Amino acid sequence: MPAVGKAWVAGGIALAVPFGLVGILTVGVGAMQSASGSSPGGFSSMGLAPGTVPGQFQAAIDKWGRLCPEISPALLAAQLYQESGFDPSAVSPIGAQGIAQFMPGTWPEWATDGDGDGKTSPWDPDDAIPAAARYDCSLAKYVASVPGDHTNNMLAAYNAGAYRVMQYKGIPPYTETQNYVRNIRSLERSFGMVTTQLPPMALAAGAVNWAQTKLGTPYLWGGEGSAADGGRFDCSGLTQAAYETVGITLPRVANDQWNAGPHPSRDQLLPGDLVFFATDLSDPRSIHHVGMYVGNGQMLHAPYTGTVIKFGPMDRPDYIGATRVTPEGAQSLPDRSPTSKGNDSGAGSPAADPEGTAKPAA
């Protein structure tokens, strides 16, 4: 990793400039370009990466994500994130309810008293999470004879219906279904425990190089660098713009950028990794700040009103973790903008079963 060299003073502002950063990134990261960001290896099919799901849901996801071989805690987490963003009060435009987005007509069949309180509710994550796992495993059993990857077929059945998966002997040729399967499998890697050294992401060099050109730019809350913003940024506006220059579209806010790739440990960090900070280290939904790692314990970031984009230490008490952005990871993130329909295929919804498919066995 590059070392931080002497401090330069530009326009009266002291800036710690990483010595040789551009060259080191180009050689060290560029050499991996053909493989970067695309390797499915190095992830546990069972465990959750630390801090990737809200702490209050972790035990249930870890337990019920092992219900059958076709699912894992990481995959169940990815599905819940895709469906609701871990929001127990979520309601979709078609009426799907809760963290697992069950339709009211479907919930009674899959209702599970996960916490043993004698009641079942789609609004209670302790009930809805095991119900979602049971529903997934039932679908997996229903399409078990279909050729191909059993988990992919299960996800396709969730989105398009089991009958269509059997009819087409695999993932149906529906763009929505194919995207759903691809996105969940990519998000699964974002939530999974990293078991080996992650490969570098070649495009990180370009993102960091561009971000360095913004050093000394005043901070603007909500700033995206537009002419109306006077070329100013806030923290997530800066990281979004940096990766946009290399063709990767990130969500606008920091806690949505968190799932744009796998999560390297502190000793695995490489320049270009996004580093995140939260008010509750057990809940990524509380992320309030993001920077871009540049090496030697330093990050490039837009701190807060009254400051400028600069280098600073990333080892702080509110550090929750890091993300190695990948094109696949960024592309898989659900669009939660107010104008987006998103993935409105709640469990058992007409959208999930548009042509009247066969009903899976319980």
Secondary structure as GFF3:
##gff-version 3
##sequence-region A 1 362
A	DSSP	beta_strand	4	10	.	.	.	ID=ss1
A	DSSP	beta_strand	13	18	.	.	.	ID=ss2
A	DSSP	alpha_helix	21	30	.	.	.	ID=ss3
A	DSSP	beta_strand	43	48	.	.	.	ID=ss4
A	DSSP	alpha_helix	55	64	.	.	.	ID=ss5
A	DSSP	alpha_helix	73	84	.	.	.	ID=ss6
A	DSSP	alpha_helix	107	110	.	.	.	ID=ss7
A	DSSP	alpha_helix	125	142	.	.	.	ID=ss8
A	DSSP	alpha_helix	150	160	.	.	.	ID=ss9
A	DSSP	alpha_helix	162	167	.	.	.	ID=ss10
A	DSSP	alpha_helix	175	191	.	.	.	ID=ss11
A	DSSP	beta_strand	192	194	.	.	.	ID=ss12
A	DSSP	alpha_helix	204	212	.	.	.	ID=ss13
A	DSSP	alpha_helix	235	244	.	.	.	ID=ss14
A	DSSP	alpha_helix	254	257	.	.	.	ID=ss15
A	DSSP	three_ten_helix	266	268	.	.	.	ID=ss16
A	DSSP	beta_strand	274	278	.	.	.	ID=ss17
A	DSSP	three_ten_helix	284	286	.	.	.	ID=ss18
A	DSSP	beta_strand	287	295	.	.	.	ID=ss19
A	DSSP	beta_strand	298	301	.	.	.	ID=ss20
A	DSSP	beta_strand	310	313	.	.	.	ID=ss21
A	DSSP	beta_strand	319	323	.	.	.	ID=ss22
A	DSSP	alpha_helix	327	332	.	.	.	ID=ss23
###
